[in-house]
Amino acid sequence: MKHLAILTSGGDAPGMNAAIRAVVRTAVYEGLRISAVYRGYQGLIENDIVEVGARSVANIIQRGGTILRTARSKPFMEPAGRATAAANLAAHDIDGLVVIGGDGSFRGAYRIFEEHGFPVVGIPATIDNDIYGTDVSIGFNTAINVALDAVDRLRDTAASHDRLFLVEVMGRHSGHIALHVGVAGGAEAILLPEVKTGADEVADMIVKAQERGKSSSIVIVAEGAYEGGAMNLQARVRERCGYEVRTVILGHTQRGGTPSTRDRVLASRLGFHAVRTLLDGGSGVMVGVDKRGIERVPLKDVWEKHKDIDWELVELAGVLAI
Ligand code: ADP
């Protein structure tokens, strides 16, 4: 292995830049050439590939988003698009690829590995934290800190005005963000896509909380927890309990911002180990982290297996909201 390439793909996540820096610098340290691919798989197809060095990634570890930009690429979904991508990699004498992204990006990475025998390693980056094979993915910690900060501010207002706030956080299919923010923010209820809760049930919870002497409430709602989102829920809850209800949708604010210490350290570790994995002859895998340390997980497992939420947190959230 002499020449690696790196790209970011799919949704952006804070900490991607720290991972790019780690990959580039580890490659240089190991005496390899390294090229940056701009705009994900689309850039790979359009040959938007530039060789970089250790200094090219100076001053980026603290920046959110991704300096390589990211894109969604329809042509890469087709074998012809992937053949062009593989030909471009070969034309640059590139013999290994690191893909930083979510499970969609890993499906693409696996295709190029399988169809063209091209060595690839994935690095998990998504604020949703729903990637199987790693306890945590790059961007999650920053996203929950950003969301929690908003919840803490809303709590001040909620407590001053006897109000119910519905706070919608990201998570169309998984409740990892909602669960962590809900527990850390002391939410009265947490609505998750994994546990369907109806508006009547939420209204009942609020009324009962009032009866127990609570004068303000914060309910965290994952995007995918209620049909039509928190706005829809607001109308139904107000109807049922006649309580002042406000909805705040945090939306894309959760994606941006300075990556937290944990995300920077995680990204640096995974970037370093991605290069080491390729050098060891590892391929078709994602590097992840769990209690045992760094793991190499077959890319196929990443989307075929499901990462569950932490049910212990679900239980304790219910107990602590008493
Ligand atoms: P994420 O990586 O954040 O889950 P996406 O699901 O949007 O993001 O995937 C990013 C890109 O990966 C897509 O635009 C596409 O180019 C590529 N990709 C996704 N799924 C596949 C697939 N089944 N086959 C080939 N490429 C794919």
Boltz pocket constraint, residues with backbone or C-beta under 6 A from the ligand:
constraints:
  - pocket:
      binder: B
      contacts: [[A, 9], [A, 10], [A, 11], [A, 41], [A, 71], [A, 72], [A, 73], [A, 74], [A, 76], [A, 77], [A, 78], [A, 101], [A, 102], [A, 103], [A, 104], [A, 105], [A, 106], [A, 107], [A, 108], [A, 109], [A, 111], [A, 125], [A, 126]]
      max_distance: 6.0
